[in-house]
Amino acid sequence: MSTMAVPDIAVSQVDHGFWNRTRKVGLVLLALGVISAVLFGALATDQQARFTLSETEGGAALEINGTIGAILFGVIAAATGAALLAGVPKRWFAVLLGLGLAAFVLSFLCWQVSAAPEGRNFMPLVNMVRGTFILALPLIFGALSGLLCERSGVVNVAIEGQLLMGAFSGALFGSLSGSVWVGLVAAAVGGALISLLLAIFAIRYLVDQVVMGIVLNLLAVGITGFLYERLMQTNTERYNSAPRFGNWEIPLLSDIPVLGPALFSANIFLYLGLLLVLVIHIALFRTRWGLRTRSVGEHPTAADTLGVKVLRLRYRNVVLAGVVAGIGGASYTLALYSFTKNMIGGKGFIALAALIFGRWSPTGALLAALFFGFADQLGTYLGAIGSSIPSQFLAMLPYLATMLAVAGLVGRVRAPAANGKPYIKG
């Protein structure tokens, strides 16, 4: 029986059709570019949109006429969309997507900055970058926590509870001891306790992992809320006045324009978060532990036959994930704020979205967290300059960005094959 060879292009068309992911994203970018060029260009003013390289209005700045900038960047966004729609090589997809989204955001900013009242028609880039990283910090730690669990085959919906317990423990024990380091250790232990409960019920007793994660989130909200009302509200000075980590300035690097003051004159949590991304990436893809973790998350039965202690590895990684998330929670109470009830405010679920958006990769999760952090910081900035956009919409920006990213930009992603599936040793 003879067979007929089918050209690769035909196979591609059969498998994916004309409207593949690249062309769909291209169509969306084209539409966004046209909208930004026409609408933002019409709403912008002839005032200069100033993007200062400092924290104030003064000093060096990048300037462009508001109307011209809005139209120009809109055209660039539309051009990248047209290129994707025409069908560019796959290796160019990420570059054109990033360029198109950046152009759309710049078109929007040219409108908003130029239309701001006199004296507020500037954007301090240092503040924007610093605010983006600060708001992304709990998302970075939370996404890394989810990564450690889900690469091991355990769904971690309890990130919210781990962050909250870490924030509470850091505030309470940091206040009682008067030491930020004691508070940091206590935060790590608090997050680990929530993770330990997840490990016991999900791995030992085979409870549904999603349901267990939601229950643990509610447990953390209940415990921290009760103790907050009984202890912290009644005696704030003793129980909710933890010392704070100061900024650590790195000589020379802190003098780099824009990025220097934002990244190299920061608190320990920013350095630790970026270091953890690097360490976990190397460990996951370059070490024996990483190979075993990935094998347990993909095919635990095969890993078991090769001598890997599947359940033991899952226990260790889930508890380690809680330590990471607990430290992320401490970035609130040992660097920025006093503890308040349910202060995480859904960041754990956005961290889970960042994990998916980043395709279960440490570097991908970092970029996704920064994307969401920028959306959050942008909402704050637009509110400060008196934007005509309703404040309720501005508050929705991070969540809208989350939905668009997960539903529209990621496309089809594949979680680790054994993720959420209990392993019963035969």
C-alpha positions in Angstrom: 0.0 0.0 0.0 1.5 3.3 -1.0 1.4 6.5 0.9 1.5 10.0 -0.3 3.7 12.6 1.4 1.9 15.6 2.6 3.8 18.9 2.5 4.6 20.5 5.9 2.6 23.6 5.1 -0.5 21.5 4.4 -0.1 19.6 7.7 0.3 22.9 9.5 -2.9 24.1 8.0 -4.8 20.9 8.9 -3.4 20.9 12.4 -3.8 24.5 13.2 -5.9 26.1 10.4 -5.5 29.6 9.1 -6.6 31.3 12.4 -3.8 30.0 14.5 -2.7 31.7 17.7 -0.3 34.1 16.0 -2.9 35.4 13.6 -5.5 35.8 16.3 -3.1 37.8 18.4 -2.2 39.8 15.4 -5.8 40.7 14.7 -6.2 41.9 18.3 -3.1 44.0 18.1 -4.2 45.5 14.8 -7.5 46.5 16.3 -5.8 47.9 19.4 -3.4 49.9 17.2 -6.2 51.4 15.1 -8.2 52.2 18.2 -5.2 53.9 19.9 -4.2 55.9 16.8 -7.7 57.1 16.2 -9.2 57.4 19.7 -6.2 58.2 21.8 -4.9 60.5 19.1 -8.1 62.5 19.1 -8.3 62.7 22.9 -4.7 63.7 23.4 -3.6 67.4 23.4 -0.7 69.3 21.8 1.0 69.6 25.2 4.3 67.8 25.6 4.0 64.4 27.3 7.1 64.3 29.5 8.6 61.1 30.8 11.2 62.3 33.4 14.2 60.2 34.3 13.9 61.1 37.9 11.4 60.9 40.8 10.2 64.5 40.2 9.2 66.8 37.4 12.7 68.3 37.0 15.8 67.0 35.4 16.3 65.1 32.1 13.2 63.9 30.4 11.9 62.2 27.2 9.3 64.5 25.6 6.9 64.1 22.7 3.9 66.0 21.5 0.8 64.2 23.0 -1.2 64.0 19.8 1.7 63.0 17.6 2.9 60.4 20.2 -0.5 58.8 20.5 -0.9 58.5 16.8 2.7 57.3 16.1 2.7 54.6 18.7 -0.8 53.5 17.7 0.5 53.1 14.1 3.4 51.0 15.4 1.1 48.8 17.4 -1.1 48.3 14.3 2.0 47.5 12.2 3.1 44.8 14.6 -0.4 43.3 14.5 -0.4 43.4 10.7 2.9 41.6 10.6 1.6 38.8 12.9 -1.6 38.6 10.9 0.4 38.1 7.7 2.1 35.1 9.3 5.7 35.8 10.5 8.1 33.1 11.6 7.3 31.7 15.0 10.6 33.0 16.5 9.4 36.6 15.9 6.1 36.2 17.7 7.3 37.2 21.2 9.3 40.2 19.9 6.4 41.6 17.9 3.9 40.9 20.6 6.0 42.7 23.2 6.7 45.6 20.8 3.0 45.9 19.9 1.8 45.9 23.5 4.5 48.4 24.5 3.5 50.7 21.6 -0.2 50.5 22.7 0.6 51.4 26.3 2.8 54.3 25.1 0.0 55.6 22.9 -2.3 55.5 25.9 0.2 57.2 28.1 0.8 60.0 25.6 -2.9 60.7 25.7 -3.1 60.6 29.5 0.1 62.5 30.3 -0.6 65.3 27.7 -4.2 65.7 28.9 -3.2 65.9 32.6 -3.6 69.3 34.3 -0.7 71.8 34.2 2.0 70.7 36.7 1.0 67.1 36.5 1.6 66.3 32.9 4.7 64.3 33.4 5.5 60.7 34.4 8.4 60.0 36.8 9.9 56.9 35.3 11.9 56.1 38.5 8.7 56.0 40.5 6.9 53.9 37.9 9.7 51.3 37.8 10.1 51.2 41.6 6.4 50.9 42.1 6.1 48.2 39.6 8.7 46.0 41.4 7.2 46.8 44.8 3.7 45.8 43.7 5.1 42.7 41.9 7.1 41.4 44.9 4.3 39.3 46.5 3.4 38.1 43.1 6.9 36.9 42.4 7.2 35.1 45.7 3.7 33.7 45.3 4.3 32.5 41.7 7.5 30.8 42.8 5.6 29.1 45.6 3.1 27.8 43.1 5.9 26.7 40.8 7.6 24.6 43.4 4.3 22.8 44.2 2.9 22.3 40.7 6.2 21.2 39.2 6.0 18.5 41.9 2.4 17.5 40.9 0.5 19.4 43.7 -1.9 22.2 42.8 -1.3 25.2 45.1 -4.4 27.3 45.4 -3.4 28.2 48.9 -0.9 30.9 47.9 -3.3 33.6 49.2 -3.3 31.9 52.7 0.4 31.4 52.7 1.1 35.1 51.9 -1.4 36.2 54.5 0.0 33.9 57.2 3.5 35.1 56.4 2.5 38.8 56.6 0.7 38.2 60.0 3.5 36.1 61.5 6.2 38.6 60.4 4.2 41.5 61.9 3.4 39.7 65.2 6.8 38.1 66.0 8.7 41.0 64.6 6.8 43.3 67.0 7.2 41.0 70.0 11.0 40.6 69.4 11.8 44.0 68.0 13.9 42.2 65.3 13.2 42.2 61.6 15.1 38.9 61.3 13.0 37.1 63.8 10.0 38.5 62.0 11.3 37.2 58.7 11.9 33.7 60.1 8.5 33.7 61.7 6.9 34.7 58.4 8.7 31.7 56.6 7.4 29.4 59.3 3.9 30.7 59.1 3.8 30.1 55.3 5.3 26.7 55.8 2.6 25.7 58.3 -0.2 26.4 55.8 1.8 24.4 53.2 2.3 21.5 55.6 -1.4 21.2 56.0 -1.8 21.3 52.2 0.8 18.5 51.9 -0.7 16.3 54.6 -4.3 16.5 53.3 -3.4 16.4 49.6 -0.6 13.8 49.7 -1.4 11.7 52.7 -5.2 11.8 52.7 -5.8 12.4 49.0 -8.2 15.3 49.6 -9.1 17.3 46.5 -6.2 19.8 46.2 -8.2 22.7 44.8 -10.8 22.4 47.5 -8.1 22.0 50.2 -6.4 25.2 48.9 -9.6 27.2 49.2 -10.2 25.8 52.7 -6.7 26.8 53.8 -7.2 30.3 52.4 -10.4 30.7 54.5 -8.6 29.2 57.5 -5.8 31.7 57.2 -8.2 34.6 56.8 -10.1 33.4 59.9 -7.1 32.9 62.2 -5.3 36.1 61.3 -8.6 38.1 61.4 -9.4 36.7 64.9 -5.9 37.3 66.3 -5.8 40.8 64.7 -9.0 41.8 66.5 -8.0 40.3 69.8 -4.3 41.3 69.9 -3.3 43.8 67.3 -6.3 46.2 67.5 -6.2 46.2 71.3 -2.5 46.9 71.6 -1.0 48.1 68.4 2.3 49.2 69.9 3.1 45.8 71.3 1.7 43.4 68.6 1.6 45.4 65.3 4.6 47.7 65.2 7.3 45.5 63.7 10.6 47.2 62.7 11.1 47.6 58.9 14.0 46.6 56.6 15.6 49.7 55.2 16.9 50.1 51.6 20.3 48.6 50.8 22.1 50.7 48.2 24.6 49.1 45.9 27.4 51.5 44.9 27.8 52.4 41.3 24.8 50.3 40.2 22.4 52.7 42.0 23.7 55.5 39.8 22.3 54.0 36.6 19.6 56.2 35.2 16.0 55.1 36.0 16.8 51.4 36.8 19.6 52.3 39.4 17.5 54.1 42.0 14.6 51.6 41.5 16.5 48.3 41.5 19.7 48.9 43.3 18.5 51.1 46.2 15.9 48.7 47.5 15.0 46.5 50.4 16.1 42.9 51.0 12.9 41.5 49.6 13.5 42.7 46.0 17.1 41.3 46.0 15.9 38.1 47.6 13.0 37.7 45.1 15.2 38.2 42.0 17.9 35.9 43.5 15.2 33.2 44.1 14.1 33.4 40.5 17.7 32.8 39.4 18.4 30.0 41.9 15.1 28.1 41.3 15.6 28.4 37.5 19.1 26.9 37.7 18.1 24.3 40.3 15.0 23.3 38.3 16.7 22.8 35.0 20.4 22.1 35.9 20.4 19.9 39.0 19.5 16.4 40.0 16.8 17.8 42.4 15.3 19.7 39.5 15.2 16.7 37.2 13.6 14.6 39.9 11.0 17.3 40.7 10.1 17.6 37.0 9.8 13.9 36.7 7.6 13.6 39.7 5.4 16.3 38.2 5.2 14.7 34.8 5.3 10.9 35.5 5.5 9.9 39.1 5.2 6.2 38.4 8.2 6.2 36.1 10.1 8.3 38.7 9.3 5.8 41.4 10.6 2.9 39.4 13.9 4.8 39.0 14.2 5.1 42.8 12.8 8.6 43.4 10.9 8.9 46.6 7.9 10.6 45.1 5.8 11.3 48.2 8.9 12.5 50.2 9.9 14.9 47.4 6.4 16.3 47.2 6.3 16.9 50.9 9.6 18.7 50.9 8.8 20.9 47.9 5.3 21.8 49.1 6.7 22.9 52.5 9.5 24.8 50.8 6.9 26.5 48.7 5.2 27.7 51.9 8.5 29.1 53.1 8.9 31.1 49.9 5.3 32.5 50.0 5.7 33.3 53.7 8.7 35.4 53.0 6.7 37.1 50.2 4.0 37.9 52.8 6.6 39.5 55.0 7.4 41.9 52.2 4.2 43.7 53.3 4.6 43.9 57.0 8.4 44.1 57.4 9.0 46.7 54.7 5.8 48.7 53.9 2.7 48.5 56.1 1.3 47.4 59.4 -0.8 44.3 59.3 -4.5 44.6 58.5 -7.3 42.0 58.1 -7.1 40.2 54.7 -4.4 42.6 53.5 -3.2 40.4 50.7 -6.5 41.2 48.8 -6.4 38.5 46.1 -2.7 38.8 45.2 -2.3 35.1 45.8 -4.7 34.3 43.0 -3.0 36.8 40.7 0.3 35.1 41.5 -1.3 31.8 40.4 -2.3 33.6 37.1 1.3 34.8 36.8 2.4 31.2 37.1 0.2 30.1 34.3 1.0 33.1 32.2 4.7 32.4 32.7 4.1 28.8 31.6 5.4 27.2 34.9 8.8 28.8 34.4 10.6 30.9 37.0 11.7 33.6 34.5 8.3 33.5 32.8 6.6 33.9 36.2 8.9 36.9 37.0 7.9 38.7 33.7 4.2 38.0 34.3 4.4 39.3 37.8 6.1 42.5 36.5 3.4 42.8 33.9 0.7 42.7 36.6 2.7 44.9 38.9 2.9 47.6 36.2 -0.8 47.4 35.6 -1.4 48.0 39.3 1.1 50.9 39.4 -0.3 52.4 36.3 -3.7 52.6 38.0 -2.2 54.4 41.0 -0.4 56.9 38.7 -3.5 57.7 36.7 -5.4 58.3 39.8 -2.7 60.7 41.1 -2.8 62.9 37.9 -6.6 63.2 38.0 -7.3 61.0 35.0 -10.7 61.2 33.4 -11.0 57.4 33.5 -13.2 56.4 36.5 -11.3 55.4 39.6 -13.3 52.1 39.7 -11.9 51.2 36.3 -8.4 52.0 37.5 -8.8 49.7 40.4 -9.8 47.0 38.0 -6.7 47.3 35.9 -4.6 44.5 37.5 -7.5 42.1 37.3 -8.4 43.0 33.7 -4.7 42.5 32.8 -4.8 39.1 34.5 -7.9 38.0 32.5 -6.5 39.3 29.2 -3.1 37.7 29.8 -4.4 34.3 30.9 -7.3 34.1 28.4 -6.0 35.9 25.4 -2.2 36.2 25.3 -1.1 32.8 26.7 -3.0 30.6 24.3 -2.9 27.0 25.0 -0.5 26.0 27.9 0.1 22.6 29.3 0.5 22.2 33.0 2.7 19.4 34.4 1.0 16.1 33.4 0.6 14.8 37.0 -0.4 18.2 38.4 -3.3 17.7 40.8 -3.3 13.9 40.6 -2.7 12.1 43.8 0.0 9.4 43.7 -0.8 6.0 45.3 2.2 3.8 45.4 1.4 0.4 44.1 
